[in-house]
Amino acid sequence: MEIAILLFVGITALDAIGPYEVLSRMPNTRVKFVGKQVGPVKTDNQMCTVVADYSITDVRKPDILVIPGGWGADEVMKDLQILEWVQSVHQTSIWTTSVCTGSLVLASTGILKGQEATTHWTALEELKALGASAVSKRVVKSGKIVTSAGVSAGIDMALQLSAWIGGEDLAKKIQLSMEYDPQPPFDAGTPAKAGDKIVCMINNK
Amino acid sequence: MEIAILLFVGITALDAIGPYEVLSRMPNTRVKFVGKQVGPVKTDNQMCTVVADYSITDVRKPDILVIPGGWGADEVMKDLQILEWVQSVHQTSIWTTSVCTGSLVLASTGILKGQEATTHWTALEELKALGASAVSKRVVKSGKIVTSAGVSAGIDMALQLSAWIGGEDLAKKIQLSMEYDPQPPFDAGTPAKAGDKIVCMINNK
Protein backbone atom coordinates (compact mmCIF):
# COMPACT_ATOMS: atom_id res chain seq x y z
CA MET A 1 0.00 0.00 0.00
CA GLU A 2 1.40 3.38 -0.99
CA ILE A 3 0.71 6.33 1.30
CA ALA A 4 1.46 9.91 0.27
CA ILE A 5 1.82 12.56 2.96
CA LEU A 6 1.92 16.07 1.53
CA LEU A 7 4.68 18.35 2.83
CA PHE A 8 4.80 22.13 2.41
CA VAL A 9 6.52 25.13 3.98
CA GLY A 10 4.72 26.12 7.17
CA ILE A 11 3.39 22.64 7.92
CA THR A 12 2.72 21.60 11.52
CA ALA A 13 5.10 18.69 12.02
CA LEU A 14 2.91 16.53 14.26
CA ASP A 15 0.05 16.76 11.72
CA ALA A 16 2.26 14.76 9.37
CA ILE A 17 4.32 12.64 11.77
CA GLY A 18 1.35 11.44 13.84
CA PRO A 19 -0.37 9.60 10.96
CA TYR A 20 3.00 8.58 9.50
CA GLU A 21 3.99 6.88 12.77
CA VAL A 22 0.75 4.87 12.81
CA LEU A 23 0.31 4.08 9.12
CA SER A 24 3.96 3.14 8.51
CA ARG A 25 3.44 0.28 10.98
CA MET A 26 0.88 -1.42 8.74
CA PRO A 27 2.27 -4.42 6.81
CA ASN A 28 3.40 -4.00 3.21
CA THR A 29 3.15 -0.26 3.41
CA ARG A 30 5.35 2.44 1.97
CA VAL A 31 4.92 5.99 3.25
CA LYS A 32 6.19 8.71 0.91
CA PHE A 33 6.64 12.32 1.95
CA VAL A 34 5.66 14.34 -1.08
CA GLY A 35 6.40 17.99 -1.75
CA LYS A 36 5.74 20.25 -4.70
CA GLN A 37 9.43 19.71 -5.27
CA VAL A 38 11.83 17.21 -3.72
CA GLY A 39 13.83 18.72 -0.86
CA PRO A 40 13.83 19.95 2.73
CA VAL A 41 10.75 21.73 4.08
CA LYS A 42 10.72 24.03 7.12
CA THR A 43 7.81 23.60 9.50
CA ASP A 44 5.51 26.32 10.83
CA ASN A 45 7.93 27.61 13.48
CA GLN A 46 11.06 27.19 11.33
CA MET A 47 12.62 24.98 14.00
CA CYS A 48 12.20 21.62 12.29
CA THR A 49 13.08 20.43 8.80
CA VAL A 50 11.49 17.39 7.22
CA VAL A 51 12.51 16.19 3.78
CA ALA A 52 10.15 15.60 0.87
CA ASP A 53 11.79 12.58 -0.75
CA TYR A 54 9.28 12.70 -3.59
CA SER A 55 7.60 15.37 -5.67
CA ILE A 56 3.96 15.49 -6.76
CA THR A 57 5.04 14.47 -10.24
CA ASP A 58 6.68 11.30 -8.79
CA VAL A 59 3.64 10.08 -6.87
CA ARG A 60 0.48 10.01 -8.98
CA LYS A 61 -1.71 7.24 -7.59
CA PRO A 62 -1.13 6.59 -3.89
CA ASP A 63 -3.67 4.39 -2.14
CA ILE A 64 -3.91 6.80 0.76
CA LEU A 65 -3.47 10.57 0.69
CA VAL A 66 -2.80 12.46 3.94
CA ILE A 67 -2.94 16.25 3.89
CA PRO A 68 -1.57 17.83 7.08
CA GLY A 69 -2.26 21.40 8.21
CA GLY A 70 -0.38 24.38 9.52
CA TRP A 71 -0.35 28.04 8.48
CA GLY A 72 1.35 27.00 5.27
CA ALA A 73 -1.96 25.45 4.18
CA ASP A 74 -3.06 29.01 3.28
CA GLU A 75 -0.60 29.05 0.39
CA VAL A 76 -1.36 25.48 -0.64
CA MET A 77 -5.06 26.43 -0.92
CA LYS A 78 -4.08 28.89 -3.67
CA ASP A 79 -1.57 26.66 -5.45
CA LEU A 80 -3.34 25.34 -8.54
CA GLN A 81 -0.63 22.80 -9.29
CA ILE A 82 -0.99 21.16 -5.87
CA LEU A 83 -4.78 21.42 -5.90
CA GLU A 84 -4.91 19.67 -9.28
CA TRP A 85 -2.64 16.96 -7.90
CA VAL A 86 -4.93 16.48 -4.90
CA GLN A 87 -7.99 16.24 -7.16
CA SER A 88 -6.26 13.77 -9.43
CA VAL A 89 -4.99 11.61 -6.55
CA HIS A 90 -8.46 11.64 -4.99
CA GLN A 91 -9.96 10.13 -8.14
CA THR A 92 -8.05 6.87 -7.65
CA SER A 93 -7.29 6.87 -3.90
CA ILE A 94 -8.76 4.30 -1.56
CA TRP A 95 -8.72 6.85 1.26
CA THR A 96 -8.32 10.63 1.10
CA THR A 97 -7.54 12.08 4.52
CA SER A 98 -6.57 15.27 6.30
CA VAL A 99 -5.36 16.48 9.68
CA CYS A 100 -6.06 19.91 11.16
CA THR A 101 -6.31 22.65 8.50
CA GLY A 102 -5.36 20.13 5.82
CA SER A 103 -9.12 19.83 5.31
CA LEU A 104 -9.13 23.45 4.07
CA VAL A 105 -6.89 22.27 1.23
CA LEU A 106 -9.29 19.43 0.47
CA ALA A 107 -12.19 21.88 0.60
CA SER A 108 -10.39 24.23 -1.80
CA THR A 109 -10.48 21.53 -4.46
CA GLY A 110 -14.25 21.19 -4.13
CA ILE A 111 -13.95 17.62 -2.83
CA LEU A 112 -15.72 18.46 0.44
CA LYS A 113 -18.72 20.28 -1.10
CA GLY A 114 -21.69 19.35 1.10
CA GLN A 115 -19.66 16.64 2.85
CA GLU A 116 -19.34 16.33 6.62
CA ALA A 117 -15.78 17.22 7.59
CA THR A 118 -13.74 18.64 10.45
CA THR A 119 -10.60 20.69 11.10
CA HIS A 120 -8.77 22.51 13.91
CA TRP A 121 -11.36 24.10 16.21
CA THR A 122 -10.21 27.61 15.24
CA ALA A 123 -10.87 26.89 11.53
CA LEU A 124 -14.37 25.38 11.58
CA GLU A 125 -16.00 28.57 10.25
CA GLU A 126 -13.50 28.78 7.40
CA LEU A 127 -14.15 25.14 6.51
CA LYS A 128 -17.88 25.90 6.41
CA ALA A 129 -17.29 28.95 4.23
CA LEU A 130 -15.49 26.67 1.78
CA GLY A 131 -18.64 24.60 1.33
CA ALA A 132 -18.16 21.69 3.72
CA SER A 133 -20.63 20.69 6.38
CA ALA A 134 -18.22 21.46 9.24
CA VAL A 135 -18.66 19.45 12.41
CA SER A 136 -16.79 19.55 15.68
CA LYS A 137 -15.65 15.95 15.99
CA ARG A 138 -12.28 14.21 16.44
CA VAL A 139 -12.54 12.10 13.28
CA VAL A 140 -15.14 12.41 10.51
CA LYS A 141 -15.69 9.78 7.83
CA SER A 142 -17.58 10.77 4.73
CA GLY A 143 -17.35 7.94 2.24
CA LYS A 144 -13.67 7.47 1.52
CA ILE A 145 -12.78 10.91 2.87
CA VAL A 146 -11.61 11.03 6.48
CA THR A 147 -10.86 14.38 8.10
CA SER A 148 -9.59 14.92 11.62
CA ALA A 149 -9.40 17.73 14.16
CA GLY A 150 -6.31 19.73 15.15
CA VAL A 151 -2.69 18.51 15.18
CA SER A 152 -2.75 15.51 17.56
CA ALA A 153 -6.04 14.17 16.12
CA GLY A 154 -4.17 12.67 13.19
CA ILE A 155 -2.96 9.87 15.48
CA ASP A 156 -6.52 8.85 16.36
CA MET A 157 -7.58 9.19 12.73
CA ALA A 158 -4.76 6.96 11.51
CA LEU A 159 -5.47 4.30 14.12
CA GLN A 160 -9.10 4.25 13.05
CA LEU A 161 -7.99 4.02 9.43
CA SER A 162 -5.63 1.13 10.17
CA ALA A 163 -8.55 -0.73 11.78
CA TRP A 164 -10.76 -0.17 8.73
CA ILE A 165 -7.95 -1.37 6.47
CA GLY A 166 -6.44 -4.25 8.45
CA GLY A 167 -8.89 -5.00 11.24
CA GLU A 168 -9.09 -4.19 14.92
CA ASP A 169 -6.23 -6.46 15.98
CA LEU A 170 -3.84 -4.69 13.64
CA ALA A 171 -4.88 -1.30 15.00
CA LYS A 172 -4.46 -2.54 18.57
CA LYS A 173 -1.04 -3.98 17.76
CA ILE A 174 0.05 -0.64 16.33
CA GLN A 175 -1.39 1.19 19.34
CA LEU A 176 0.52 -1.07 21.73
CA SER A 177 3.75 -0.80 19.73
CA MET A 178 3.48 3.00 20.06
CA GLU A 179 2.42 2.63 23.69
CA TYR A 180 -0.45 4.98 22.89
CA ASP A 181 -2.11 5.07 26.29
CA PRO A 182 -2.57 8.82 26.47
CA GLN A 183 -2.38 10.42 29.90
CA PRO A 184 -2.33 14.18 29.39
CA PRO A 185 -1.71 15.86 32.73
CA PHE A 186 -4.70 18.15 32.16
CA ASP A 187 -8.08 17.83 30.47
CA ALA A 188 -7.87 20.87 28.23
CA GLY A 189 -7.92 19.45 24.72
CA THR A 190 -11.10 21.16 23.50
CA PRO A 191 -12.37 24.72 23.98
CA ALA A 192 -15.20 23.47 26.20
CA LYS A 193 -12.87 21.44 28.40
CA ALA A 194 -10.16 24.13 28.57
CA GLY A 195 -12.61 26.89 29.47
CA ASP A 196 -12.88 30.54 28.50
CA LYS A 197 -9.68 31.75 30.13
CA ILE A 198 -7.49 29.34 28.17
CA VAL A 199 -9.45 29.86 24.93
CA CYS A 200 -8.89 33.62 25.27
CA MET A 201 -5.16 33.06 25.71
CA ILE A 202 -5.16 31.56 22.22
CA ASN A 203 -7.67 33.85 20.52
CA ASN A 204 -6.00 37.02 21.82
CA LYS A 205 -2.55 35.85 20.86
CA MET B 1 15.14 28.65 26.58
CA GLU B 2 17.21 26.40 24.38
CA ILE B 3 16.01 22.84 23.81
CA ALA B 4 18.19 20.20 22.17
CA ILE B 5 16.54 17.13 20.66
CA LEU B 6 19.05 14.45 19.70
CA LEU B 7 18.66 12.93 16.23
CA PHE B 8 20.31 9.71 15.04
CA VAL B 9 19.88 7.13 12.30
CA GLY B 10 17.13 4.70 13.25
CA ILE B 11 15.23 7.14 15.46
CA THR B 12 11.48 6.75 15.91
CA ALA B 13 10.12 9.98 14.47
CA LEU B 14 7.23 10.52 16.89
CA ASP B 15 9.60 10.15 19.87
CA ALA B 16 11.23 13.38 18.71
CA ILE B 17 8.34 15.23 17.08
CA GLY B 18 5.88 14.71 19.96
CA PRO B 19 7.96 16.65 22.53
CA TYR B 20 9.10 19.12 19.86
CA GLU B 21 5.49 19.97 18.99
CA VAL B 22 4.68 20.68 22.64
CA LEU B 23 7.89 22.36 23.80
CA SER B 24 8.28 24.59 20.73
CA ARG B 25 4.99 26.24 21.74
CA MET B 26 6.46 27.59 24.97
CA PRO B 27 7.33 31.31 24.83
CA ASN B 28 10.92 32.40 24.14
CA THR B 29 11.95 28.90 23.20
CA ARG B 30 14.26 27.64 20.52
CA VAL B 31 14.20 23.95 19.67
CA LYS B 32 17.34 22.66 17.98
CA PHE B 33 17.57 19.25 16.32
CA VAL B 34 21.07 18.04 17.06
CA GLY B 35 22.92 15.21 15.33
CA LYS B 36 26.42 13.85 15.70
CA GLN B 37 26.89 15.72 12.45
CA VAL B 38 24.69 18.28 10.73
CA GLY B 39 22.56 16.74 8.00
CA PRO B 40 19.58 14.56 7.13
CA VAL B 41 18.78 11.55 9.31
CA LYS B 42 16.68 8.56 8.24
CA THR B 43 14.20 7.26 10.79
CA ASP B 44 13.76 3.66 11.97
CA ASN B 45 11.75 2.53 8.92
CA GLN B 46 13.77 4.57 6.39
CA MET B 47 10.56 6.26 5.21
CA CYS B 48 11.05 9.64 6.85
CA THR B 49 13.98 12.04 6.85
CA VAL B 50 14.42 14.72 9.50
CA VAL B 51 17.31 17.17 9.36
CA ALA B 52 19.78 17.79 12.17
CA ASP B 53 20.36 21.53 11.76
CA TYR B 54 23.01 21.45 14.49
CA SER B 55 25.80 19.13 15.56
CA ILE B 56 26.74 18.14 19.09
CA THR B 57 29.72 20.48 18.87
CA ASP B 58 27.36 23.42 18.08
CA VAL B 59 25.05 22.93 21.06
CA ARG B 60 26.91 22.58 24.35
CA LYS B 61 24.61 23.91 27.06
CA PRO B 62 20.95 23.57 26.19
CA ASP B 63 18.46 24.18 29.00
CA ILE B 64 16.53 21.04 28.11
CA LEU B 65 17.84 17.85 26.56
CA VAL B 66 15.44 15.41 24.91
CA ILE B 67 16.72 11.97 23.91
CA PRO B 68 14.28 10.07 21.72
CA GLY B 69 14.37 6.31 21.13
CA GLY B 70 14.18 3.87 18.27
CA TRP B 71 16.35 0.90 17.29
CA GLY B 72 19.11 3.37 16.43
CA ALA B 73 19.52 3.98 20.16
CA ASP B 74 21.50 0.70 20.26
CA GLU B 75 24.31 2.35 18.31
CA VAL B 76 24.10 5.60 20.26
CA MET B 77 24.54 3.63 23.49
CA LYS B 78 27.98 2.57 22.22
CA ASP B 79 29.00 5.94 20.76
CA LEU B 80 31.42 7.46 23.26
CA GLN B 81 31.39 10.86 21.59
CA ILE B 82 27.61 11.17 21.94
CA LEU B 83 27.59 9.70 25.46
CA GLU B 84 30.20 12.25 26.57
CA TRP B 85 28.09 15.01 25.05
CA VAL B 86 25.02 13.76 26.94
CA GLN B 87 26.96 13.66 30.21
CA SER B 88 28.37 17.12 29.63
CA VAL B 89 25.00 18.60 28.70
CA HIS B 90 23.39 16.96 31.74
CA GLN B 91 25.82 18.77 34.04
CA THR B 92 24.34 22.17 33.16
CA SER B 93 20.84 21.30 31.92
CA ILE B 94 17.73 22.40 33.76
CA TRP B 95 15.92 19.28 32.56
CA THR B 96 17.33 16.07 31.07
CA THR B 97 14.62 14.00 29.44
CA SER B 98 14.02 10.93 27.31
CA VAL B 99 11.27 9.25 25.35
CA CYS B 100 10.98 5.48 24.78
CA THR B 101 14.38 3.75 24.53
CA GLY B 102 16.10 7.12 24.77
CA SER B 103 16.38 6.31 28.47
CA LEU B 104 18.73 3.44 27.57
CA VAL B 105 21.11 6.08 26.20
CA LEU B 106 20.80 8.07 29.44
CA ALA B 107 21.40 4.87 31.42
CA SER B 108 24.49 4.10 29.33
CA THR B 109 26.11 7.28 30.59
CA GLY B 110 25.55 6.24 34.22
CA ILE B 111 23.15 9.14 34.83
CA LEU B 112 20.29 6.82 35.78
CA LYS B 113 22.24 4.68 38.28
CA GLY B 114 19.77 3.86 41.05
CA GLN B 115 17.29 6.43 39.71
CA GLU B 116 13.65 5.67 38.98
CA ALA B 117 13.13 5.76 35.24
CA THR B 118 10.99 4.31 32.49
CA THR B 119 11.15 3.32 28.82
CA HIS B 120 9.16 1.45 26.16
CA TRP B 121 7.41 -1.53 27.81
CA THR B 122 9.52 -3.99 25.80
CA ALA B 123 12.77 -2.46 27.14
CA LEU B 124 12.11 -2.28 30.90
CA GLU B 125 14.36 -5.27 31.65
CA GLU B 126 17.20 -3.76 29.62
CA LEU B 127 16.82 -0.46 31.45
CA LYS B 128 17.02 -2.33 34.76
CA ALA B 129 20.12 -4.23 33.59
CA LEU B 130 21.73 -0.85 32.91
CA GLY B 131 21.38 0.09 36.57
CA ALA B 132 18.19 2.15 36.67
CA SER B 133 15.26 1.43 38.93
CA ALA B 134 12.91 0.67 36.04
CA VAL B 135 9.23 1.38 36.62
CA SER B 136 6.24 0.92 34.37
CA LYS B 137 4.79 4.43 34.35
CA ARG B 138 3.90 6.95 31.63
CA VAL B 139 6.20 9.70 32.93
CA VAL B 140 8.81 9.40 35.69
CA LYS B 141 10.46 12.39 37.36
CA SER B 142 13.65 11.80 39.27
CA GLY B 143 15.09 15.16 40.24
CA LYS B 144 15.72 17.02 37.01
CA ILE B 145 15.62 13.81 34.97
CA VAL B 146 12.29 13.02 33.32
CA THR B 147 11.88 9.77 31.38
CA SER B 148 8.77 8.66 29.54
CA ALA B 149 7.33 5.43 28.16
CA GLY B 150 7.14 4.37 24.52
CA VAL B 151 6.83 6.64 21.47
CA SER B 152 3.59 8.58 22.09
CA ALA B 153 4.41 9.12 25.80
CA GLY B 154 6.74 11.98 24.88
CA ILE B 155 3.70 14.18 24.27
CA ASP B 156 2.42 13.66 27.81
CA MET B 157 5.92 14.10 29.22
CA ALA B 158 6.42 17.39 27.39
CA LEU B 159 3.06 18.74 28.51
CA GLN B 160 3.94 17.93 32.10
CA LEU B 161 7.31 19.59 31.61
CA SER B 162 5.73 22.72 30.15
CA ALA B 163 3.52 22.94 33.24
CA TRP B 164 6.50 22.64 35.58
CA ILE B 165 8.33 25.32 33.60
CA GLY B 166 5.57 27.79 32.78
CA GLY B 167 2.61 26.82 34.92
CA GLU B 168 -0.62 24.92 34.36
CA ASP B 169 -2.28 27.57 32.21
CA LEU B 170 0.61 27.48 29.74
CA ALA B 171 0.39 23.69 29.51
CA LYS B 172 -3.37 23.87 29.01
CA LYS B 173 -2.96 26.53 26.32
CA ILE B 174 -0.48 24.32 24.48
CA GLN B 175 -2.76 21.30 24.87
CA LEU B 176 -5.70 23.24 23.43
CA SER B 177 -3.62 24.66 20.57
CA MET B 178 -2.68 21.07 19.63
CA GLU B 179 -6.26 19.96 20.25
CA TYR B 180 -4.82 17.15 22.36
CA ASP B 181 -8.06 15.52 23.41
CA PRO B 182 -7.01 11.95 22.70
CA GLN B 183 -9.70 9.54 21.57
CA PRO B 184 -7.99 6.35 20.46
CA PRO B 185 -10.57 4.03 18.91
CA PHE B 186 -9.37 1.18 21.12
CA ASP B 187 -7.99 0.86 24.64
CA ALA B 188 -4.87 -1.11 23.84
CA GLY B 189 -2.03 1.21 24.79
CA THR B 190 -0.41 -1.02 27.44
CA PRO B 191 0.27 -4.78 27.50
CA ALA B 192 -2.35 -5.25 30.23
CA LYS B 193 -5.01 -3.33 28.34
CA ALA B 194 -4.18 -4.89 24.96
CA GLY B 195 -4.22 -8.43 26.31
CA ASP B 196 -2.11 -11.50 25.60
CA LYS B 197 -3.15 -12.00 21.98
CA ILE B 198 -2.00 -8.55 20.92
CA VAL B 199 1.15 -8.68 23.05
CA CYS B 200 2.10 -11.96 21.34
CA MET B 201 1.62 -10.34 17.93
CA ILE B 202 4.43 -7.95 18.87
CA ASN B 203 6.69 -10.35 20.78
CA ASN B 204 6.55 -13.01 18.04
CA LYS B 205 7.22 -10.51 15.30
Contacts between the chains, C-beta under 8 A, distances in Angstrom:
chain1	res1	chain2	res2	distance
A	12	B	21	7.4
A	13	B	17	5.1
A	13	B	20	6.6
A	13	B	21	6.0
A	14	B	17	5.7
A	14	B	18	6.9
A	14	B	21	4.0
A	14	B	178	7.0
A	17	B	13	5.1
A	17	B	14	5.6
A	17	B	17	4.2
A	17	B	48	7.4
A	18	B	14	6.9
A	20	B	13	6.6
A	20	B	14	8.0
A	20	B	47	7.4
A	20	B	48	6.1
A	21	B	12	7.4
A	21	B	13	6.0
A	21	B	14	4.0
A	21	B	151	6.9
A	21	B	152	8.0
A	24	B	45	5.2
A	24	B	47	5.5
A	24	B	48	7.7
A	30	B	47	6.8
A	31	B	45	7.8
A	31	B	47	4.4
A	31	B	48	7.1
A	32	B	47	7.4
A	33	B	47	7.8
A	33	B	48	6.4
A	33	B	49	7.5
A	40	B	40	7.6
A	40	B	51	5.8
A	45	B	24	5.3
A	45	B	31	7.8
A	47	B	20	7.4
A	47	B	24	5.5
A	47	B	30	6.8
A	47	B	31	4.4
A	47	B	32	7.4
A	47	B	33	7.8
A	48	B	17	7.4
A	48	B	20	6.1
A	48	B	24	7.7
A	48	B	31	7.1
A	48	B	33	6.4
A	48	B	50	7.2
A	49	B	33	7.5
A	49	B	50	7.0
A	49	B	51	3.8
A	49	B	53	6.3
A	50	B	48	7.2
A	50	B	49	7.0
A	50	B	50	5.7
A	50	B	51	7.5
A	51	B	40	5.7
A	51	B	49	3.8
A	51	B	50	7.5
A	51	B	51	6.6
A	53	B	49	6.3
A	100	B	179	7.7
A	120	B	179	6.2
A	121	B	179	6.1
A	138	B	181	6.9
A	138	B	183	4.6
A	139	B	183	7.6
A	149	B	179	5.0
A	149	B	181	7.7
A	150	B	177	7.7
A	150	B	178	6.4
A	150	B	179	3.0
A	151	B	21	6.9
A	151	B	177	7.6
A	151	B	178	4.2
A	151	B	179	5.6
A	151	B	180	7.3
A	152	B	155	7.0
A	152	B	178	5.0
A	152	B	179	6.0
A	152	B	180	4.4
A	152	B	181	7.8
A	152	B	182	6.8
A	153	B	179	5.8
A	153	B	181	7.9
A	155	B	152	7.0
A	155	B	182	7.5
A	155	B	184	7.7
A	156	B	182	6.6
A	156	B	183	5.1
A	156	B	184	5.7
A	156	B	185	6.8
A	159	B	184	5.8
A	159	B	185	5.6
A	159	B	186	7.3
A	160	B	185	4.8
A	163	B	185	6.1
A	163	B	186	7.4
A	168	B	186	6.6
A	169	B	197	7.2
A	169	B	198	6.5
A	169	B	201	6.9
A	171	B	185	6.7
A	171	B	186	6.0
A	171	B	188	7.8
A	172	B	186	5.1
A	172	B	188	3.7
A	172	B	194	5.6
A	172	B	198	4.8
A	173	B	188	7.9
A	173	B	194	7.8
A	173	B	198	5.5
A	173	B	201	4.7
A	173	B	202	6.2
A	175	B	184	6.1
A	175	B	186	6.0
A	175	B	188	4.6
A	175	B	189	5.5
A	175	B	194	7.3
A	176	B	188	5.4
A	176	B	189	6.6
A	176	B	190	7.3
A	176	B	191	6.8
A	176	B	194	4.4
A	176	B	198	5.6
A	176	B	199	7.0
A	176	B	202	6.2
A	177	B	150	7.7
A	177	B	151	7.6
A	177	B	202	5.8
A	178	B	14	7.0
A	178	B	150	6.4
A	178	B	151	4.2
A	178	B	152	5.0
A	178	B	189	7.9
A	179	B	100	7.7
A	179	B	120	6.2
A	179	B	121	6.1
A	179	B	149	5.0
A	179	B	150	3.0
A	179	B	151	5.6
A	179	B	152	6.0
A	179	B	153	5.8
A	179	B	189	6.0
A	179	B	190	7.0
A	180	B	151	7.3
A	180	B	152	4.4
A	180	B	182	8.0
A	180	B	184	5.8
A	180	B	189	4.6
A	181	B	138	6.9
A	181	B	149	7.7
A	181	B	152	7.8
A	181	B	153	7.9
A	181	B	189	2.7
A	181	B	190	4.9
A	181	B	193	6.8
A	182	B	152	6.8
A	182	B	155	7.5
A	182	B	156	6.6
A	182	B	180	8.0
A	182	B	182	3.7
A	182	B	184	6.9
A	182	B	189	7.1
A	183	B	138	4.6
A	183	B	139	7.6
A	183	B	156	5.1
A	184	B	155	7.7
A	184	B	156	5.8
A	184	B	159	5.7
A	184	B	175	6.1
A	184	B	180	5.8
A	184	B	182	6.9
A	185	B	156	6.8
A	185	B	159	5.5
A	185	B	160	4.7
A	185	B	163	6.1
A	185	B	171	6.6
A	186	B	159	7.3
A	186	B	163	7.4
A	186	B	168	6.6
A	186	B	171	6.0
A	186	B	172	5.1
A	186	B	175	6.0
A	188	B	171	7.8
A	188	B	172	3.7
A	188	B	173	7.9
A	188	B	175	4.6
A	188	B	176	5.4
A	189	B	175	5.5
A	189	B	176	6.6
A	189	B	178	7.9
A	189	B	179	6.0
A	189	B	180	4.7
A	189	B	181	2.7
A	189	B	182	7.2
A	190	B	176	7.3
A	190	B	179	7.0
A	190	B	181	4.9
A	191	B	176	6.8
A	193	B	181	6.8
A	194	B	172	5.6
A	194	B	173	7.8
A	194	B	175	7.3
A	194	B	176	4.4
A	197	B	169	7.2
A	198	B	169	6.5
A	198	B	172	4.8
A	198	B	173	5.5
A	198	B	176	5.6
A	199	B	176	7.0
A	201	B	169	6.9
A	201	B	173	4.7
A	202	B	173	6.2
A	202	B	176	6.2
A	202	B	177	5.8
